[in-house]
Amino acid sequence: MRVNAGTVPAFTQKEYKVSEKKSGFVGVIGKANVGKSTLVNSIVGQKIAITSPKPQTTRKKARAVFTDERGQIVFLDTPGIHKSRSKLGDYMMSSAWSTFADADVILWMVEPSDIFTDTEELICTKLNTLECPIILVINKTDTISKDRLLEFIASYSTHMDFDEVVPISALKGKNVDDLVDTVFKYLPEGEPFYDEDTITDQPVKQIAAEIIREKALMCLGEEVPHGLAVAIDQMKYDNGMYNIDATIYCERDSHKGMIIGKGGSKLKEIGSKARPEIEELCESKVFLKLWVKVKKDWRDSDILLKNFGFDKSQL
């Protein structure tokens, strides 16, 4: 194992062949809210996955593509590992674990405030069955001392023999370039999977729906977010602008009232925050109309989950 941390001392390092042109899939896994999506967005330079301080924000595995003269990295951003309490949670965990089948390299992302719980033990058990390189990425290292960082590294290293340990701050961009350098070192030789201008394979509609959900998460209290889903009902380009109709789904009538707000104030706030980012995404003016509907207990309905795009057979 080797530690990339500037003044942090190095451990032993496995030797891998260096190639001029490399390409591969890199799974980014970890518990909720450790900064996986923030890291991926930072590397590709554009919002591919939404972020929020609220848990279980990422629900689907999202591909983000980074390409330069060295080759191409296809990052697989995954839902946070957690104990499932619904069929949606089951889908999210299946999505996260399915990353192992596709990945050439795994980034296990943690933060230094984590203690080693049953969740970490489960992740270790899964990772120890793999033959691909495993890189421990310690995020938010700007919040602790170097001595505490070394203690944290030593603690995690008793559970796994990591190929590398890379401390970073995804939010501030600290050591993120070093992490990309490290990932390229472990990728196999190969031609790019996507053309050099591609940064994601997600449809624009899907990203727009997620932007709306992100703004709803920002604007609403703790009770509502887990039960939210967003669907784009219509997206048409006409007279130099996109006309988008979208529906925010919730599970209870009381939640519907919270989302709409007094006189529609909360729904207007969500729309006003979402519209500029969707315009940036579409590179066009956007007229956004939002609706709110109730689908009771949709997170435990197989039919509704498939309608919202959460289909295990597609993983």
PLY file of the C-alpha trace (Angstrom):
ply
format ascii 1.0
element vertex 315
property float x
property float y
property float z
element edge 314
property int vertex1
property int vertex2
end_header
0.00 0.00 0.00
1.14 3.52 -0.75
-0.10 6.79 0.68
-0.26 9.86 -1.59
-0.40 12.71 0.86
2.52 15.01 0.32
4.25 14.94 3.68
2.49 11.75 4.80
5.01 8.88 4.65
4.61 6.12 2.05
4.04 2.43 2.67
4.87 -0.40 0.28
3.69 -0.09 -3.29
2.54 -2.73 -5.77
4.13 -2.47 -9.19
1.87 -2.06 -12.25
2.89 -1.64 -15.85
2.89 1.96 -17.04
1.23 2.60 -20.40
0.92 5.73 -22.51
-2.75 5.20 -23.32
-5.17 3.81 -20.76
-8.89 3.45 -20.38
-11.17 1.87 -17.81
-14.07 1.97 -15.38
-13.59 3.25 -11.85
-16.23 2.55 -9.21
-16.67 5.18 -6.49
-18.28 3.61 -3.42
-18.81 4.55 0.21
-21.44 5.54 2.76
-23.86 8.39 2.16
-22.61 11.98 2.35
-18.88 11.24 2.15
-18.56 13.36 -1.02
-18.63 10.84 -3.87
-20.71 12.98 -6.21
-18.81 16.14 -5.27
-15.57 14.40 -6.22
-16.87 13.14 -9.57
-18.34 16.53 -10.47
-15.05 18.20 -9.57
-13.00 15.88 -11.76
-15.15 16.15 -14.90
-15.74 19.88 -14.38
-19.52 19.76 -14.63
-22.46 18.69 -12.48
-23.21 15.09 -13.44
-24.60 13.96 -10.09
-26.62 16.09 -7.69
-25.31 16.78 -4.20
-27.02 17.43 -0.88
-26.17 17.15 2.82
-29.22 14.91 3.17
-28.57 11.15 3.07
-29.36 8.90 0.10
-29.29 11.76 -2.41
-27.73 9.60 -5.14
-30.14 6.84 -6.14
-28.72 5.50 -9.39
-25.29 4.61 -10.67
-24.17 7.49 -12.89
-21.31 7.45 -15.41
-19.04 10.48 -15.65
-16.27 10.55 -18.26
-12.87 12.20 -17.86
-10.58 12.24 -20.92
-7.13 13.72 -21.47
-3.92 12.84 -23.32
-3.31 9.87 -21.00
-6.57 8.14 -21.85
-10.04 7.95 -20.38
-11.55 7.28 -16.95
-15.22 6.35 -16.74
-16.26 7.06 -13.15
-19.21 5.11 -11.76
-20.78 7.26 -9.04
-22.94 5.08 -6.80
-25.62 5.40 -4.10
-24.32 5.53 -0.54
-24.07 2.20 1.23
-26.79 1.99 3.86
-29.22 -0.40 5.52
-32.19 -0.69 3.18
-35.68 -0.03 4.53
-37.63 -0.07 1.25
-37.62 -1.59 -2.22
-36.05 1.66 -3.45
-33.27 1.08 -0.90
-32.86 -2.47 -2.21
-32.46 -1.09 -5.72
-29.91 1.46 -4.56
-27.81 -1.21 -2.85
-27.99 -3.49 -5.90
-26.88 -0.54 -8.01
-23.91 0.13 -5.73
-22.77 -3.49 -5.50
-23.20 -4.05 -9.26
-20.35 -1.58 -9.75
-17.88 -4.31 -8.77
-18.70 -6.30 -11.91
-17.80 -3.35 -14.18
-14.87 -1.71 -12.40
-11.18 -1.94 -13.25
-10.39 0.09 -10.13
-12.40 0.78 -6.96
-12.24 4.04 -5.01
-13.53 3.47 -1.48
-14.34 6.96 -0.25
-14.50 7.69 3.48
-14.24 10.71 5.73
-11.97 10.92 8.79
-14.89 11.28 11.19
-16.05 7.76 10.32
-15.75 5.01 12.88
-15.47 1.44 11.69
-19.03 0.14 11.89
-20.91 -2.83 10.47
-21.28 -0.90 7.21
-17.51 -0.54 6.82
-17.10 -4.20 7.72
-19.59 -5.14 5.00
-17.75 -3.02 2.44
-14.44 -4.63 3.45
-15.92 -8.10 3.07
-17.12 -7.27 -0.44
-13.87 -5.58 -1.47
-11.68 -8.42 -0.21
-13.28 -10.72 -2.80
-12.05 -8.54 -5.67
-8.82 -8.78 -7.62
-8.84 -5.23 -8.99
-6.84 -2.42 -7.33
-8.53 -0.81 -4.32
-7.73 2.82 -3.48
-8.82 4.27 -0.14
-9.82 7.91 -0.68
-10.04 9.91 2.55
-12.13 13.02 1.94
-12.45 16.22 4.01
-8.85 15.96 5.23
-8.76 19.73 5.62
-10.86 19.24 8.77
-8.26 17.22 10.74
-4.59 17.36 11.75
-1.87 15.32 10.02
-1.37 13.24 13.16
-5.07 12.36 13.25
-4.94 11.53 9.52
-2.07 9.08 10.09
-3.99 7.42 12.90
-7.02 7.09 10.65
-4.96 5.57 7.82
-3.35 3.10 10.21
-6.76 2.09 11.57
-8.26 1.36 8.15
-5.11 -0.41 6.99
-5.59 -3.08 9.65
-8.75 -4.15 7.82
-7.50 -4.16 4.22
-4.31 -4.08 2.20
-5.03 -1.06 0.03
-3.08 -0.50 -3.17
-3.01 3.22 -2.40
-4.37 5.68 0.14
-5.07 9.18 -1.17
-6.22 11.93 1.23
-8.17 14.71 -0.51
-10.66 17.52 -0.08
-13.16 17.13 -2.93
-14.94 20.38 -2.12
-11.72 22.43 -2.13
-10.00 20.44 -4.89
-7.06 19.48 -2.67
-5.09 16.49 -4.02
-7.84 15.73 -6.56
-5.36 15.94 -9.45
-3.06 13.55 -7.55
-5.97 11.12 -7.24
-6.57 11.23 -11.01
-2.86 10.60 -11.59
-3.04 7.61 -9.27
-6.11 6.18 -10.97
-4.45 6.36 -14.40
-1.51 4.40 -13.04
-3.74 1.43 -12.29
-5.92 1.44 -15.41
-5.41 -1.17 -18.14
-4.23 -0.28 -21.61
-7.01 0.42 -24.05
-8.79 2.85 -26.32
-11.46 5.24 -24.98
-15.01 3.96 -24.59
-16.50 7.37 -25.46
-15.49 10.24 -27.72
-13.37 12.92 -26.09
-16.25 15.43 -25.75
-18.49 13.07 -23.77
-18.77 13.73 -20.03
-21.75 11.47 -19.26
-24.05 8.95 -20.90
-27.08 10.17 -18.94
-29.95 11.64 -20.99
-30.52 15.37 -20.59
-34.04 14.67 -19.27
-32.63 12.53 -16.47
-30.11 15.19 -15.42
-32.78 17.89 -15.54
-35.07 15.79 -13.32
-32.26 15.29 -10.83
-31.50 19.02 -10.75
-35.13 19.68 -9.83
-34.97 17.03 -7.10
-31.74 18.55 -5.75
-33.38 21.97 -5.43
-36.38 20.39 -3.72
-34.02 18.74 -1.24
-32.46 22.14 -0.57
-35.78 23.88 -0.04
-37.65 21.30 2.02
-37.35 20.06 5.57
-36.15 16.69 6.83
-39.49 14.89 6.62
-40.13 15.03 2.87
-36.93 14.32 0.83
-36.74 10.51 1.01
-40.20 10.26 -0.55
-39.51 12.55 -3.52
-39.20 11.56 -7.16
-39.17 13.80 -10.24
-40.28 12.93 -13.75
-39.96 15.06 -16.90
-43.34 14.84 -18.61
-42.45 16.97 -21.61
-39.31 18.61 -22.97
-39.75 20.41 -26.29
-37.58 22.95 -28.09
-39.55 25.73 -29.74
-38.82 29.33 -30.71
-35.32 29.33 -29.24
-36.16 27.84 -25.86
-37.01 24.57 -24.11
-40.50 24.13 -22.66
-40.27 21.64 -19.81
-43.14 20.19 -17.80
-42.03 18.22 -14.74
-43.86 16.50 -11.91
-42.58 16.18 -8.36
-44.01 13.05 -6.76
-44.38 12.56 -3.03
-45.93 9.90 -0.81
-48.41 11.83 1.36
-51.00 14.56 0.94
-49.37 16.50 3.78
-46.05 16.42 1.90
-47.75 17.80 -1.21
-48.79 20.87 0.76
-45.23 21.36 2.01
-43.82 21.15 -1.52
-46.32 23.64 -2.93
-46.11 26.03 0.02
-48.39 28.91 0.86
-49.71 30.38 -2.38
-47.34 28.15 -4.32
-44.30 29.91 -2.82
-42.20 26.80 -2.16
-42.82 25.33 -5.61
-41.86 28.66 -7.18
-38.66 28.69 -5.12
-37.75 25.19 -6.29
-38.37 26.18 -9.91
-36.41 29.43 -9.68
-33.39 27.58 -8.27
-33.57 24.74 -10.81
-34.13 26.82 -13.94
-30.68 28.48 -14.23
-28.85 25.15 -13.91
-31.11 23.48 -16.46
-30.51 26.43 -18.81
-26.77 25.94 -18.38
-27.20 22.23 -19.05
-29.28 22.80 -22.19
-27.36 25.91 -23.28
-30.72 27.54 -23.93
-33.49 29.52 -22.28
-35.92 27.30 -20.38
-39.58 27.72 -19.48
-40.14 25.35 -16.55
-43.57 24.31 -15.25
-43.71 22.18 -12.09
-46.56 20.05 -10.81
-46.94 18.02 -7.62
-48.70 14.66 -7.35
-49.09 12.06 -4.61
-48.15 8.41 -5.20
-48.61 6.75 -1.85
-45.70 4.52 -0.75
-44.16 4.52 -4.23
-40.79 3.47 -2.79
-42.24 0.01 -2.09
-44.19 -0.40 -5.33
-42.49 -2.52 -8.00
-44.59 -0.96 -10.75
-44.01 2.65 -9.70
-40.28 2.05 -9.14
-39.96 0.79 -12.72
-41.98 3.76 -13.95
-39.48 6.05 -12.24
-36.55 4.17 -13.80
-35.52 2.03 -10.81
-35.42 -1.36 -12.51
-33.05 -4.00 -11.10
-33.15 -5.95 -14.36
-31.42 -3.00 -16.04
-28.45 -2.92 -13.67
0 1
1 2
2 3
3 4
4 5
5 6
6 7
7 8
8 9
9 10
10 11
11 12
12 13
13 14
14 15
15 16
16 17
17 18
18 19
19 20
20 21
21 22
22 23
23 24
24 25
25 26
26 27
27 28
28 29
29 30
30 31
31 32
32 33
33 34
34 35
35 36
36 37
37 38
38 39
39 40
40 41
41 42
42 43
43 44
44 45
45 46
46 47
47 48
48 49
49 50
50 51
51 52
52 53
53 54
54 55
55 56
56 57
57 58
58 59
59 60
60 61
61 62
62 63
63 64
64 65
65 66
66 67
67 68
68 69
69 70
70 71
71 72
72 73
73 74
74 75
75 76
76 77
77 78
78 79
79 80
80 81
81 82
82 83
83 84
84 85
85 86
86 87
87 88
88 89
89 90
90 91
91 92
92 93
93 94
94 95
95 96
96 97
97 98
98 99
99 100
100 101
101 102
102 103
103 104
104 105
105 106
106 107
107 108
108 109
109 110
110 111
111 112
112 113
113 114
114 115
115 116
116 117
117 118
118 119
119 120
120 121
121 122
122 123
123 124
124 125
125 126
126 127
127 128
128 129
129 130
130 131
131 132
132 133
133 134
134 135
135 136
136 137
137 138
138 139
139 140
140 141
141 142
142 143
143 144
144 145
145 146
146 147
147 148
148 149
149 150
150 151
151 152
152 153
153 154
154 155
155 156
156 157
157 158
158 159
159 160
160 161
161 162
162 163
163 164
164 165
165 166
166 167
167 168
168 169
169 170
170 171
171 172
172 173
173 174
174 175
175 176
176 177
177 178
178 179
179 180
180 181
181 182
182 183
183 184
184 185
185 186
186 187
187 188
188 189
189 190
190 191
191 192
192 193
193 194
194 195
195 196
196 197
197 198
198 199
199 200
200 201
201 202
202 203
203 204
204 205
205 206
206 207
207 208
208 209
209 210
210 211
211 212
212 213
213 214
214 215
215 216
216 217
217 218
218 219
219 220
220 221
221 222
222 223
223 224
224 225
225 226
226 227
227 228
228 229
229 230
230 231
231 232
232 233
233 234
234 235
235 236
236 237
237 238
238 239
239 240
240 241
241 242
242 243
243 244
244 245
245 246
246 247
247 248
248 249
249 250
250 251
251 252
252 253
253 254
254 255
255 256
256 257
257 258
258 259
259 260
260 261
261 262
262 263
263 264
264 265
265 266
266 267
267 268
268 269
269 270
270 271
271 272
272 273
273 274
274 275
275 276
276 277
277 278
278 279
279 280
280 281
281 282
282 283
283 284
284 285
285 286
286 287
287 288
288 289
289 290
290 291
291 292
292 293
293 294
294 295
295 296
296 297
297 298
298 299
299 300
300 301
301 302
302 303
303 304
304 305
305 306
306 307
307 308
308 309
309 310
310 311
311 312
312 313
313 314
